Amino acid sequence: MLCGTQVCENGQVCCYTKAPPLANCIDPINFEVQHCEKMDLPCFSPMECPLGTNCCLMFTADGNGTVTCRPQLLCPGDGVSTYIACSTEADCPINSPSCNYLTTVMDKKFNICSP
């Protein structure tokens, strides 16, 4: 994931702060401790998101989609307008327990939870 001039890898997430203006790659567990801005962060898998958020694929009415870390209440994974990205079935909620392949992006498999 691109974070300022860095690329976050190995499960790290991007921490944005306004004062001072800064973007650093950090471990998700340190997200709140370092007072990172709570904004939608781009993601590819759930381990790239802070605790309490899902890596969420959201579709708009015009058919476009975005994949960002979103609070669980804003990404129910209803299979209509939102899908939860997953690495394994353990990442999926009880109403969509299967982790299934959707597509390949940048030579990486992208999976979503489905019933």
N, C-alpha and C positions, 0 to 999 in steps of 0.2 A: 504494500500500500504506500502510495506517495504521501510524504509528510514534510511540507516545506521543501528543503533541499535534500532530505533523507528519504530512504525507502525502508519502511518497517517490515521486518521479516521475523521468522521464528515465533509467531504468535503475539508479537508486540502490536500496540495500537498507537495512533497518533494523538498526542496531547497538545491541544491548542489553548493558549492563554492570551488574554487581551492586554493585561498589564503585569509584566512587560510583554509586548507582542512576541510570541515564541511558538514554535512547533517542534516537538521532540518525539521520538519513538520511545515508548515506555511499556512496561508490563501492564496488562489490564488491571491487575490488583492495585496498582498505584494511581489509577485514574482519579479517584476522588481525593486521595491524600495530597496529590499535587495540584488540586483545584483546577482540573482541566475543564474547559467549556463543555457543557452538555449540548452537543449539536450532533446532527446526523453524520456519522463517520462512514466513509466507504468501507466495505468489507467483502470478503470472499467466503469466509467460514466463520462459525460462531466463536472460535478462539481469538478472533481479531477484535471482538467487541467487549466493552466493559461489562462487569456483572450487572444483571438486571435488564440487559438489552438482548435482543435477538438480531442476528444477521438476517435482514428482511428484504425480500424481493417484493416490491410494490409496483402494481400496474395502475396507470391512470386511465381515464375514460378514452383517451386517444390511442391507447395501446402501447404507449411507451412505458419502460420499466426502469427502476433504479434499485440498487442494492446498497443499503446503508444499515448501520446499527441503529435500532429504534427501540424505545421502551416496549416491554412486552404487551402493555395495554394497547399500544398503537400498531402492533403487528400480531394479530391473533392467529395468523397462519390459517385463515378461513378457506383457502383454496379458491377464493373468488377474486379478491383484489390483492391479497397478501399471501406470501408463501415464506416459510422459514427455511433458510439455508442450513444445511447440515453436513457434517463429515461422517457421522455414524448415526444409527437409530437412537442412541442415547441422547442425541441433541434434539430429538423431536418430542412434541407434546403428545399427550394421550389421545387427542382427537385426530392426529395425523402421525401415527407411529412409524411409518416406513420412510427411510431415507433413500430416495431414488434419483438416479442420474437425470439431469435436465439437458445440459449442453457442455461444451468445452470452451473455456475462455483462456486465452494466452497459454495454451497447452496444459491447462489444469481442468480437471473435471469439476463441474458445478452441480451440486445435488440439492434437492429440496425435499422437505417433509410432505408426505401425502398420505391419505387414508389407505 
